[in-house]
Amino acid sequence: MTIFTQKAPILVTCPKDIPPYLEEELHGLGFDRTHALDAGVETYGTLKDCMHLNLWVRTGHRVFHELKRFRAFDADELYREVLGLPWEDYIAKDGYFRVDAAIRDTTVTDSRFAGLRVKDAVADRFMEQFGERPDSGPDTSGVCLFLHWNRNQATLYLDTTGDPLPRRGYRKRPHKAPMQETLAAACILSSGWPELAKKGGHFIAPMCGAGTLAIEAALMALNGAPGLLRDNFSFMHLPGFDADAWDDMLGAAEDAENPEITGRIIATDHDPEAVEAARDNARLAGVGDFIEFAVCDYSETEIPEGPGIVMLNPEYGERLGEMDKLESVYKGIGDFFKKECGGKTGFIFTGNSRLAKRVGLRTKSRKIFWNAKIECRLLEYELYAGSKKAISAPES
């Protein structure tokens, strides 16, 4: 038995309010034993399962494989518990490792010091056993460890991901304040797009910016694994990593892709530089041929016949002068929805409730998402074809 076949608890982290979508993803990937937390989902499996999760999860940030849970009342007890682990099974003598830590209500007040004590214990174990030790530092180019320490309860994990999963590898041109890939994926999953895509529905992204919404929508419609573009995960640096098994996973993911999208995916922006960036990013993501780009105002975006989703991520300004200018934009989006998007489902992602009221339409649902430290809403509007009183009812 190798470390890659040993079963242990797995924690997949994600931003607050995204666990329901992440848990649904895990179920779809065959992980039925799950438990949702405030900022993650727990499941169970092997390091090989972690490889699969790193390849396929869209809404998660990192995949942690548990090494040990223990009680630690102070830094010295933390050190002793970590020292006793067989680190030679997880890190090569001439390898490299990194330690991150998150602490709360402990006798240690600095997470960096907690991480340093873990690092010291790993290094001392090697010196005791072999008279030499691996290098360590801040890079994610080797084995990554993560300590979670709350009061006197500590859990030490292998971080099998390294650089977080939202860094898919396609967003080389971010343009202005781009939406993070994980957040975009969660918004799209919550809209019901995966099922609509199977039925030939359309996805329209006016105000596309760097193209993240359209690209993530295309990846879902094609069943494209989001981790295919990555050439480095920290599990690759663990002793016993089977490169052939990983190649088999990549090959299976490529074989699972749909050859085409039956509906249309349209992305527009009034800024030519944004559209150019979005085109480049879509090409790098391998979905450039499946997205129709155009330079135009959002109100001039082509809306094809048939069922579809129209999702906008307008600015939501933090200064008073900005909000005053944006009020007309949000009112215009409401007019655009009423006049041009009948029969579709409209969505606006915003962090400004005052501006949202200017849309002038009653929401069907309002889902909370966090964009960094800003509490945002994904507002859903059912846009009826023809006239209906509810469409013009004010936002409550």
N, C-alpha and C positions, 0 to 999 in steps of 0.2 A: 504494500500500500504506500502510495506517495502522498505528499501534502495536497496534491490536486484531486485526490479521491476521498479525502477525509471530509465528513459532513460536519457542519457547524452553523450557527445562526448567521444570517446575512442581513445587513442593513443597507438599503438603498435610500440615500438622502435626496431631498428635494426642497424647494421653497415652501413656505407656509401656504396652506390652502390648496396645494397641488396633490397631497397624498391620495385623495379619492381617484384621481385620474391615473396616478402611478400604480395604485393597487389594481385598478382595472387592467392596466397594461400587463402587470405581473400575472394576473389570472390568464390573460390571453396568451402568455408565453409558457403556460403550463405550471406556474407556481401557485398551487391552490392554498397552501398553508401560509397565510399572510396576516399581518397585524398592522393597521395604520397608526402612525404616530403624528405628532404635531408637524414634524418636518421630515418625514420619511416613512418607509414601509419596511417592516421586518418580514423575512421569510427564512427558508432553511435550505441548505444545499452544500455543494462542493465548490472548490475553486474553479473547477471546469464549468459549473453552473454560473459562476461569476463572470467567466469569459463570455458566456452566452448573453448574460444581462448587459455587459458593457457594449456588446455589439448591437443589441436591439432596443434598449430602453430609450424612449424619447423624452420623457418628462423628469428623469432623475438626474442628479448631479454627480454622485459618486457611489461606488459599490464596495461596501466594507464586508470582509469576512472575519468573523470573530475568532480571536486567538485565546483570550482568557478574560473571565470576569472575576473580580476579587475585591476585598475590602482593603482600603488604604486610608489611614487616619492622618498621615503626614507624608512628606517627601521621602523620608528614609524607608518607610514601609512600602511606598510605591516602588522605590529602587529595588528592594529585596524581592518583591513579587515578580518584577520584570526580569531580574537577574537569573531567576530559576528556569526560565523558558529555554528550550533548545534552539537558540537562534541560528546555529549552524545549519539547521534544516530549512531556514527561510532566507538566509543571506549568505552569499559566497564570501570566503575570507578576503578575496581581493575585489569584492563588490563595492556597492555604494548604497546608502540608505538615507532616508529623510524621515523626520518625526514631526507631526503636527499634534496639537492638543487643544481641547476645549474643556474648560473647567468652570465649576460653579459652586459657590459656598464651601470651598475647601480651605484647609489651613494654609495652602499656597495661594498667593494672590495674583501671580503672573503665570499665564499659560506657557510662556516661553521657558520659564524655569521648570515647569512640570515636564515639558518636552525634553529639556536638557537632562533631567534625571533619567528619563527613559533611554535617551541616547547614551548616557554614561553606563547604564546597566547593560545595554547591548554590547558596547565596546569592551566593558570589563569581562563579560562572559567570554568573548573571543580571546582576550588576553590570557585569561585563566586556562582556557582549553588549548590554545594554539600559539600563544606568544605573539600574535599579530591580530590586527583588527581591520575591518573594512572602513573605507572613508565615509564621511557623512557630511551633509550640508543641506541647502534649501532647494536644490534642483529636484525635479520629478523624473530624472533620468535613470532611476534605480528602484529599489524596493521602497515602498512608502508605508509608514506606520501611522496610526491615528489613535490617540488616547482620548477617551471621554471619561471625565472624572467629576462626579456630582456628589458633594458632601463626602461620605466615606465609601461610596460605591464607584468602582472604576471598571472600565471595559477597554481592552486593548484590541485593536483591529489591524488586519492587513488592509490597506487601501489599495484595492486592485485596479483602480482607475488612473490615478496620477492627475494629470491635467483634467479638470472637470468635463463631464460629458457634453455640456452645451457647446464646447469648442469642437464642433463637428469637423472642422477643417476646410469648410467651403467659404466662410465669410472673411475673405482677404481684404475686402473693401467695405468697411462698416458704415461709411457715410455718417449722417447725423443721428445721435442717440438711438441706435438700433435696438429693437426688441430682442431680448435674449432668446435663443433657440428653444430652450426648455419652456419658457413662458409662452412663446408662440405655439408650440406643440400642444400645451395644455389648453389654450384658448380654442384651438382648432378641434381637438378631441371633444371638448365640451359642446361644440356647435353641432356635433353629429355628422361632420364631414365624411369620415371614413365610410359610413353606410351610404350616404348620398352619392359618393364617388362611384360606388359599385353600381348605382342605378343610372349613371350617365349624367349626374348633376354637375353644375358649374361652380367654380370658386373664383370670386372676383375680389381683387385687393387694390382698390384705389388708395392713393397716398402710400404707395408700396415701400418708399424709402429704399433701404438696402435689399429688399426682397425677401426678408425672412419668412413672413407669413405665406407668401406664394410658394416659396421653396419647400417649407415644411409640409404644406398642403400637397404639393406634388410628390414628395417622398412618401407620404402616407398613401396616396392614391396608387402609387407604383409598388407599394409594399417594400420600399427601399430601406434597408437597415441603416440607421443613422450613424453607426460606428464604422461603416465600410471605408470611409476616407481617412480614418485615423491610422497612423503607422506606429504609434507608441501608446501602450497601456502599461501600467506598472506591473501587472501580472506577468508580463513578458520577461521580467528580470528576476523572477523567482526560480530557484533551483528546481529542475524537473519540468520546466515549461516545455510543452510539446508543440513545436512550431508546425509540425505536420497536422496535428489535430486542429490548430488554429486555422491553417490553410483550408482544411476541410469545412470548418464553420463558415469561412468567407465564401467558399464555393457554393455551399448550400444556400447562403443568403442571396447570392447572385442568381442562383437558379430559381429562388422563390419570388423574384421580382416579376411584376406584371409587365407584359410587353408594351402596353399602351394605356392611355387614359381616354375613356369614352366621352367624357364631358370636356369642357374647356376651362383652362386656368388663365386668368387675365390679370396682369399687374400693370398699374399706371402710376405716374407721378408727374407733377408739373415741372419738376427739376430734371433737366437732361442728365446732369451728373449722377443723380440718384438712380435713374433708369440704367445708365451705363454701368454703375456699380452692381445693380441688381442682376443685370445680364451676366456680368462676369462671375458673380457668386453662384448663379444658377448653373452656369457652364461647369464650374468647379464641382458643384454638387451632383453633376451628371443628369440634371433635369432641364437643361437649357432648351431642349427641343420640345418640351411639354408645356412651356409657359409662353403666352403671348404678351409682349411688352409694348407699351406705347407711352409717348410723352404727351400729356394733356392734363388739364384740370380734372379733379375727381368727378366733377359734374358732367364731364364730356366722355367719361369712360363708357365703352360699349357694354351693354347689358344684354346677353343673349337670351333667347326664348327658352322656357323650360325652368324646372326647379333649380335653385342655386343658393349660394351663400355669398353675401356681400359684407366684407369685414374691413373696417377702417381703424387705423391707429393714429388719430390726429394728435397734434401737440396739445398739451394741457397746461402750459405756461404757469410759472410760479410768481411772476410779478404782476402787479395790477394793470400796468399798461399793456402787457402781453394778453391778459385775459380779456381786456376790453376789445382788442383786435380780433381775438378768437371767437367772441360771441357770434359774430356774423358767419364765421366758418361753421360753427355747430348748427346754427339755424339753417344754413345752406345745405348741410348734410341731411337734415330733416326733410327739406324740400326735395332734395335729390332722391331720397328713399321713396317719398310719396309719388313723385312724378315719373321716375324712371325704373323703379325696382319692384313694381307690383308682382306678386306671386313669389317673390324671393323671401329669404330670411336675412334681415340686416343685423349687423353687430358693430358696436362702437366700443373700443377699449380706451378708457380714459381714467385719469386720476383726479379729475376735477368735477365734483358734483354740481357746482354752480353752472359750469358750461354745459353739462349734460342736460340740464333743464331747458336749455335753449333749443334743443333738438325739436321739442314740441310734439313728440309722439309718446304714447304710453308704452312702457316696456313690458314685454312678456316675461322676462326674467332678468335678474341682476346678480351676477356671480362675482365674488370677491377674489381678486388675485393681488399679489404683492409684486411690484416692480421695484426691486432693490428695497428701499425703506418706505416707499410710497404705497399706500393702500389704494388700489385701483378697482374699477368695476368693468366687467364685460357685460355690456347692455345688449339685450336681444330684443329685436322688433319684428313682429310678424307683419309683413307688408302685403296687404291684400291687393289682388288685381281688381281694378274698377274702384268704385266708391264704397266706403264703409265708414260709419261714424267713428268707430273706435280708432281708426288710423289717425285722426286729427285730434284725439283727446289729449289734453296736456299731460306732461310727465308728472306723476304724483310723488 
